[in-house]
Amino acid sequence: MPAPLSVTRIYVESLRLWRAHFLRLTILAAFLEVPILLGELGLHLGTGLTIDSRRSITTNTVALPLAIYGSLSHHFLSGLLEKLVGAERHGHPNPTLREILRELPWWRLLGADLLMTVLVVVGLVAFVIPGLLVATWLTPLLVIVNLERKSVRESMKRSYELVRGHFWRVFIVGILALLVVQVAVELFSAVAHWFGDGRALTILAHAVPATLLMPMAALPIVVLTFDLVALMKSRRTSPSSSAAPDTTGPAGGAGSPARDVGSS
Protein backbone atom coordinates (compact mmCIF):
# COMPACT_ATOMS: atom_id res chain seq x y z
CA MET A 1 0.00 0.00 0.00
CA PRO A 2 1.54 3.38 -1.03
CA ALA A 3 2.26 5.95 1.65
CA PRO A 4 -0.19 8.89 1.91
CA LEU A 5 0.60 11.80 -0.36
CA SER A 6 3.15 14.00 1.41
CA VAL A 7 4.42 17.34 0.12
CA THR A 8 7.55 17.04 2.27
CA ARG A 9 8.41 13.57 1.01
CA ILE A 10 7.86 14.65 -2.61
CA TYR A 11 10.41 17.45 -2.24
CA VAL A 12 12.90 15.25 -0.39
CA GLU A 13 12.77 12.69 -3.20
CA SER A 14 12.98 15.42 -5.84
CA LEU A 15 16.09 16.88 -4.22
CA ARG A 16 17.67 13.42 -4.05
CA LEU A 17 16.98 12.80 -7.75
CA TRP A 18 18.31 16.23 -8.69
CA ARG A 19 21.58 15.61 -6.87
CA ALA A 20 21.93 12.04 -8.18
CA HIS A 21 21.37 13.03 -11.82
CA PHE A 22 22.58 16.62 -11.75
CA LEU A 23 24.65 16.55 -14.96
CA ARG A 24 22.03 14.79 -17.05
CA LEU A 25 19.23 17.01 -15.76
CA THR A 26 21.28 20.14 -16.40
CA ILE A 27 21.91 19.04 -19.99
CA LEU A 28 18.19 18.48 -20.53
CA ALA A 29 17.39 21.88 -19.02
CA ALA A 30 20.07 23.56 -21.15
CA PHE A 31 18.58 21.88 -24.23
CA LEU A 32 15.39 23.85 -23.53
CA GLU A 33 16.87 27.04 -22.07
CA VAL A 34 19.66 27.79 -24.58
CA PRO A 35 17.28 28.95 -27.36
CA ILE A 36 15.89 31.58 -24.96
CA LEU A 37 19.41 32.71 -24.02
CA LEU A 38 20.56 32.93 -27.63
CA GLY A 39 17.37 34.70 -28.65
CA GLU A 40 17.66 37.35 -25.94
CA LEU A 41 21.39 37.88 -26.52
CA GLY A 42 20.88 38.08 -30.28
CA LEU A 43 18.02 40.53 -29.84
CA HIS A 44 20.10 42.76 -27.60
CA LEU A 45 23.50 42.55 -29.29
CA GLY A 46 22.14 42.62 -32.83
CA THR A 47 19.51 45.34 -32.54
CA GLY A 48 20.14 47.00 -29.20
CA LEU A 49 16.60 46.17 -28.13
CA THR A 50 15.83 44.81 -24.69
CA ILE A 51 12.86 42.70 -23.72
CA ASP A 52 10.94 45.28 -21.77
CA SER A 53 7.17 45.51 -22.12
CA ARG A 54 7.29 49.24 -21.41
CA ARG A 55 9.46 50.11 -24.42
CA SER A 56 7.60 49.59 -27.69
CA ILE A 57 5.25 47.44 -29.70
CA THR A 58 8.21 46.25 -31.78
CA THR A 59 10.03 45.02 -28.71
CA ASN A 60 6.92 43.26 -27.45
CA THR A 61 6.35 41.61 -30.83
CA VAL A 62 9.88 40.24 -30.91
CA ALA A 63 9.83 39.20 -27.26
CA LEU A 64 6.45 37.46 -27.29
CA PRO A 65 7.67 34.25 -29.00
CA LEU A 66 10.51 34.00 -26.47
CA ALA A 67 8.10 34.48 -23.57
CA ILE A 68 5.75 31.80 -24.93
CA TYR A 69 8.64 29.41 -25.54
CA GLY A 70 9.91 30.02 -22.01
CA SER A 71 6.56 29.08 -20.53
CA LEU A 72 6.27 25.97 -22.69
CA SER A 73 9.82 24.77 -22.01
CA HIS A 74 9.33 24.71 -18.24
CA HIS A 75 6.21 22.58 -18.61
CA PHE A 76 7.84 20.41 -21.27
CA LEU A 77 10.67 19.38 -18.98
CA SER A 78 8.19 17.52 -16.77
CA GLY A 79 7.39 15.25 -19.70
CA LEU A 80 11.08 14.74 -20.42
CA LEU A 81 11.87 13.75 -16.84
CA GLU A 82 9.15 11.08 -16.66
CA LYS A 83 11.49 8.54 -18.29
CA LEU A 84 14.25 9.19 -15.78
CA VAL A 85 12.04 9.08 -12.69
CA GLY A 86 10.15 6.06 -14.00
CA ALA A 87 13.37 4.08 -14.44
CA GLU A 88 14.47 5.05 -10.94
CA ARG A 89 11.12 4.04 -9.42
CA HIS A 90 10.95 0.64 -11.11
CA GLY A 91 14.61 -0.29 -10.80
CA HIS A 92 15.28 -0.16 -14.54
CA PRO A 93 18.57 1.03 -16.07
CA ASN A 94 18.67 4.79 -16.48
CA PRO A 95 17.79 5.77 -20.06
CA THR A 96 20.38 7.64 -22.09
CA LEU A 97 19.70 11.18 -23.28
CA ARG A 98 19.38 9.80 -26.81
CA GLU A 99 16.73 7.31 -25.68
CA ILE A 100 14.80 9.97 -23.78
CA LEU A 101 14.74 12.36 -26.74
CA ARG A 102 14.03 9.64 -29.33
CA GLU A 103 11.10 7.99 -27.55
CA LEU A 104 9.17 11.10 -26.49
CA PRO A 105 5.73 11.72 -28.05
CA TRP A 106 6.90 15.17 -29.11
CA TRP A 107 3.80 16.40 -30.96
CA ARG A 108 1.41 15.13 -28.31
CA LEU A 109 3.45 16.78 -25.57
CA LEU A 110 3.57 20.02 -27.53
CA GLY A 111 -0.18 19.96 -28.16
CA ALA A 112 -0.95 19.23 -24.50
CA ASP A 113 1.43 21.96 -23.36
CA LEU A 114 -0.05 24.57 -25.69
CA LEU A 115 -3.61 23.68 -24.73
CA MET A 116 -2.79 23.74 -21.03
CA THR A 117 -1.07 27.12 -21.33
CA VAL A 118 -4.02 28.64 -23.23
CA LEU A 119 -6.57 27.31 -20.72
CA VAL A 120 -4.58 28.56 -17.73
CA VAL A 121 -4.01 32.01 -19.26
CA VAL A 122 -7.69 32.37 -20.18
CA GLY A 123 -8.64 31.22 -16.69
CA LEU A 124 -6.28 33.71 -15.05
CA VAL A 125 -7.73 36.52 -17.15
CA ALA A 126 -11.21 35.40 -16.07
CA PHE A 127 -10.91 36.47 -12.42
CA VAL A 128 -7.72 34.47 -11.63
CA ILE A 129 -9.41 31.66 -9.67
CA PRO A 130 -10.46 29.64 -12.76
CA GLY A 131 -6.86 29.74 -13.98
CA LEU A 132 -5.55 28.43 -10.66
CA LEU A 133 -8.14 25.64 -10.71
CA VAL A 134 -7.24 24.60 -14.25
CA ALA A 135 -3.50 24.79 -13.52
CA THR A 136 -3.93 22.53 -10.50
CA TRP A 137 -6.20 19.98 -12.19
CA LEU A 138 -3.79 19.75 -15.13
CA THR A 139 -0.57 19.68 -13.10
CA PRO A 140 0.16 15.99 -13.97
CA LEU A 141 -0.91 16.37 -17.61
CA LEU A 142 2.43 16.30 -19.43
CA VAL A 143 3.81 13.51 -17.28
CA ILE A 144 0.67 11.46 -18.00
CA VAL A 145 0.96 12.12 -21.75
CA ASN A 146 4.46 10.63 -21.72
CA LEU A 147 3.73 7.91 -19.16
CA GLU A 148 0.52 6.45 -20.58
CA ARG A 149 0.77 7.57 -24.24
CA LYS A 150 -2.93 8.40 -24.48
CA SER A 151 -4.51 11.20 -26.48
CA VAL A 152 -4.40 14.73 -25.12
CA ARG A 153 -8.10 14.64 -24.33
CA GLU A 154 -7.85 11.33 -22.46
CA SER A 155 -4.75 12.54 -20.63
CA MET A 156 -6.58 15.69 -19.47
CA LYS A 157 -9.41 13.56 -18.11
CA ARG A 158 -6.90 11.26 -16.42
CA SER A 159 -5.09 14.25 -14.91
CA TYR A 160 -8.30 15.53 -13.36
CA GLU A 161 -9.13 12.07 -11.98
CA LEU A 162 -5.70 11.81 -10.35
CA VAL A 163 -5.88 15.26 -8.73
CA ARG A 164 -9.42 14.81 -7.49
CA GLY A 165 -9.30 14.20 -3.74
CA HIS A 166 -5.78 15.70 -3.45
CA PHE A 167 -6.42 19.21 -4.77
CA TRP A 168 -4.68 21.21 -2.02
CA ARG A 169 -1.56 19.05 -1.91
CA VAL A 170 -1.23 19.24 -5.69
CA PHE A 171 -1.77 23.00 -5.57
CA ILE A 172 0.94 23.42 -2.93
CA VAL A 173 3.44 21.23 -4.81
CA GLY A 174 2.84 23.17 -8.02
CA ILE A 175 3.10 26.60 -6.41
CA LEU A 176 6.23 25.73 -4.43
CA ALA A 177 7.87 24.25 -7.51
CA LEU A 178 7.54 27.61 -9.26
CA LEU A 179 8.13 29.97 -6.35
CA VAL A 180 11.24 28.35 -4.87
CA VAL A 181 13.09 28.32 -8.18
CA GLN A 182 11.89 31.79 -9.19
CA VAL A 183 12.98 33.34 -5.89
CA ALA A 184 16.41 31.68 -6.17
CA VAL A 185 16.85 32.96 -9.74
CA GLU A 186 15.86 36.49 -8.77
CA LEU A 187 18.26 36.48 -5.80
CA PHE A 188 21.11 35.35 -8.05
CA SER A 189 20.24 38.09 -10.55
CA ALA A 190 20.19 40.70 -7.78
CA VAL A 191 23.66 39.65 -6.62
CA ALA A 192 24.93 39.81 -10.22
CA HIS A 193 23.78 43.45 -10.44
CA TRP A 194 26.38 44.34 -7.82
CA PHE A 195 29.08 43.52 -10.39
CA GLY A 196 27.53 45.44 -13.27
CA ASP A 197 24.29 46.44 -14.92
CA GLY A 198 24.94 45.55 -18.54
CA ARG A 199 22.06 43.90 -20.40
CA ALA A 200 24.17 40.90 -21.47
CA LEU A 201 25.21 40.30 -17.86
CA THR A 202 21.59 40.55 -16.75
CA ILE A 203 20.52 37.95 -19.31
CA LEU A 204 23.30 35.56 -18.31
CA ALA A 205 22.64 36.11 -14.60
CA HIS A 206 19.08 34.95 -15.18
CA ALA A 207 19.76 32.14 -17.67
CA VAL A 208 22.49 30.32 -15.73
CA PRO A 209 20.59 29.75 -12.46
CA ALA A 210 17.37 29.14 -14.40
CA THR A 211 19.07 26.32 -16.30
CA LEU A 212 20.63 24.80 -13.17
CA LEU A 213 17.42 25.00 -11.14
CA MET A 214 14.82 24.27 -13.82
CA PRO A 215 14.84 20.52 -13.00
CA MET A 216 13.87 21.34 -9.40
CA ALA A 217 10.75 23.04 -10.74
CA ALA A 218 9.84 19.97 -12.81
CA LEU A 219 10.92 17.04 -10.62
CA PRO A 220 8.30 17.58 -7.88
CA ILE A 221 5.56 17.46 -10.53
CA VAL A 222 6.91 14.17 -11.89
CA VAL A 223 7.30 12.59 -8.44
CA LEU A 224 3.83 13.85 -7.50
CA THR A 225 2.30 12.27 -10.60
CA PHE A 226 3.87 8.88 -9.91
CA ASP A 227 2.55 9.06 -6.34
CA LEU A 228 -0.94 9.95 -7.55
CA VAL A 229 -0.95 7.04 -10.01
CA ALA A 230 0.18 4.64 -7.27
CA LEU A 231 -2.51 5.90 -4.91
CA MET A 232 -5.25 5.50 -7.51
CA LYS A 233 -4.13 1.93 -8.27
CA SER A 234 -4.17 1.20 -4.56
CA ARG A 235 -7.71 2.55 -4.17
CA ARG A 236 -8.96 0.46 -7.08
CA THR A 237 -7.54 -2.75 -5.62
CA SER A 238 -8.71 -1.98 -2.07
CA PRO A 239 -12.44 -1.18 -1.81
CA SER A 240 -12.16 -0.24 1.86
CA SER A 241 -9.50 2.38 1.16
CA SER A 242 -11.52 3.96 -1.65
CA ALA A 243 -14.34 4.65 0.78
CA ALA A 244 -12.12 6.34 3.35
CA PRO A 245 -12.19 10.15 3.27
CA ASP A 246 -9.03 12.22 2.94
CA THR A 247 -8.45 13.58 6.44
CA THR A 248 -4.86 14.71 6.20
CA GLY A 249 -3.58 18.23 5.86
CA PRO A 250 -1.60 19.62 2.91
CA ALA A 251 1.74 18.22 4.09
CA GLY A 252 0.45 14.76 4.90
CA GLY A 253 -0.14 15.29 8.61
CA ALA A 254 -3.30 14.76 10.59
CA GLY A 255 -6.02 17.33 10.40
CA SER A 256 -9.71 17.89 10.05
CA PRO A 257 -11.48 16.79 6.84
CA ALA A 258 -11.42 19.48 4.18
CA ARG A 259 -13.68 20.01 1.19
CA ASP A 260 -11.88 19.22 -2.05
CA VAL A 261 -12.13 22.19 -4.37
CA GLY A 262 -11.16 20.04 -7.34
CA SER A 263 -14.12 17.67 -6.98
CA SER A 264 -16.84 20.30 -6.87
N, C-alpha and C positions, 0 to 999 in steps of 0.2 A: 504494500500500500504506500503510495507516494506521500511525502511529508506535506503538511499544509503549506499553501503558498505564503512565502515570507519575503518581503522586500529586502530585508537585511541579508538573507542567505543568497538571494539573486545577485546582489552587488558584490558579496564576498566571492562567489563563484566567477562572476564577470572579471573581477580584478585578478583572480588567479589565472584565468584563461588569457587575459591581456599580457600578463607578465610571462607566461609560459610560451606564448606565440608572438612575442612583441615584434620581431623582425618581419614575419610573414604578414601580420596585421598592418604594420606600418606600410609595407609595400602595396597592399590592397588599398589602403586609404590614400596613398600617394597616387595610385592609378586613377582615382576619382578626383583628387584635389588638384593635381598638377594643371589640368586644363584651365581651372579657375585662376590659378597663379599666373600662368602664361598669358591668359586673356587680360587680366588686370594690368600686368606689367607692360604688355604690348600696347594696351590702350593708353597708358600713362606715358611711356617712353616714346611711342610713335606719334601720338597726337597732342600730348600735354594735357589731355583730359583726365579728370579724376571721377571716380564713381561716387557722385554726391547728388542726391535727389534734389538739392536746392539750387543746382547750377543752371541746367537747361534741359529742354526737351531732347536735344541731341544726345546729351550725356545719358539721360534716362533710357532712351531708345537703345543705345549701345549696351548699357549696363543690364537691362532687363533679362536678356538671354543668360547672362552670367548668374544673375540672382536666381532664376528658375533652375538652372543647372545645379547651383549650389544646394538648393532645397532638395532636388531629386537625388543628388549623389549621397546625401546623408541617409535618406531612406533606403536607397539602393544597397548600401553596405550591409544592412540587416539581412537582405536576401543572400548576399555573397557569403556571409559568415555562417549561414545555416549549415553548410557542408562541413565546416571545421568543427563547430560545436556538436553536430550530429555524430561525427566520427569519434570525438572525445567521449560523448555520452555512452555510445554503444561499444566502445573498446575496439573500434576499427582503426586501421592505419590512417594517419593523417593524410588527406588528399594534397597533392601538389598544387601549386598555383595554376599550372596548365590545366589540370583536371577540373579545378573549381571554375575557371573561366570558360572551359570548353563545354561543360555539362549544364551550365545555367540556362534556364528558359528566358533568354534575354528579352524577347519581345513581350512576353507575358508579364515579366517583372516591370518593364517600362510602362506598359499599359496600366497595370495596377497602381504604379507609383503616380502616374499622371492623374488618374481618376481620383485617387486618394487626396492628392494635393488640391485638385479643383474643389472637391467636396468640402475639405477642411477650410479652404479660403472662403468659399461661399458661405459656409456656416459661421465663420468668424465675422464676416461682414454682416450677417443676419443676427445681430445682437450677441455675438461672441459665444454664448452658451452652446448653441447648436454645433459650432465648430469644435468646441472642446469635447462634446459628446461623440461626434463622428471620429475625431482623432483618437479617442480612447477606444471606441469599439473596433476601429481598424488598426490598432497598434500592432497586432500579430500578422497583418495581411501579407506583407512581402515575404516573411519567413514561411508562412503557410503556402504561398504560391510556389516557392522553391521546394518545400518539404513534401507536399502532397501532389504537386503537378496537376492541379485542377484548373478549371477555367477561372477567369478573374471574378466572374459573378458568383461561382460556387465558393471561391476562396473568401470573398467578402461575407457570405452567409456563414461560413465556417468560423471566420474571425469573430463575428458577433456572438456565435454560440459559445466560443471559448471564453470570451470576456464576461459573458452574462453570469452573474453571481460573484464576480471578482472585480467589479467596476472600479472601486476606489483603490485597490492595490495596483491594478493596471494603470490607472491615472497617475498614481504617485511614481511608479517606475518610469513611465514615459516622461513626466515632467522633470524628475531628477536627472534622467539621462541627458536631457537638453541643458538644464540649468547648470549642472556641475561643470560640464565641459565648456559652456559658454562663459561662465564666470572665470574659469582658469585661463581661457584664451584672452579675455579682456584684461585680466591682470598682467599677463605676459606682455600684451601690447602696451599697457600703461608703463611698465618698466622700460620697454624699448624706447619710449618717447624721451626718457631721460638722456639717451645717448644721441638723439637727433630727431628731427621732425620731417625728414624727407619722405615723399610719397612712396618711393620704392622700399624704404626701410619699414614704413607702416604696413605695406602689403606683405612683406616677408615676415614681419613680426606677428601678423595674424595667421598667415598660411602655415608656418612651421608648427606652432602648437596645435593648430586645427588638425593638421595631418597626423601628428603624434597621438592626439587625444580622440580623434574621430571614432576609433574602434570602441572606446569606452562609452560612447553615446549609443552605439549599435548593439554591443554585446548584451547589456541587460535586457533588451527587447528580445533577442534570440533565446537567451536562457529562460526568460519569462514564458515565451511561447512553448518551449519544450515542456516546461512545468505545467502549463495549462492543458496541453495535449495529454500528458500523463495523468493529470487529475480527472479529465473527462473519461479516459479509458477506465480508470479506477471506479468512477461512479457507475459506468455502464455495466461493469462486471460485479458490482456490489450493490444490490437494490437497497439495502439498509442505509448505505452511505449517501445514496442519491436523495433520500428523503430527509436527511439531516440538514438543518439550516446552517448558513454561514454565520458563526457567532464570534469570529475573531476580528480584531482591529486591523488597520492598514498594514502594520508591520508583522502580522502573524501572531500577535499576543491575544490574550483573552480580553473580551469586552462585551458590551451589550449588542444584541442583534441590530443591524442597520439596514435600512431600505436600500436596495440596489437600484441606483439610478438607471443603470444600463438595461434593466429588465422591464422598465415601465413602458 
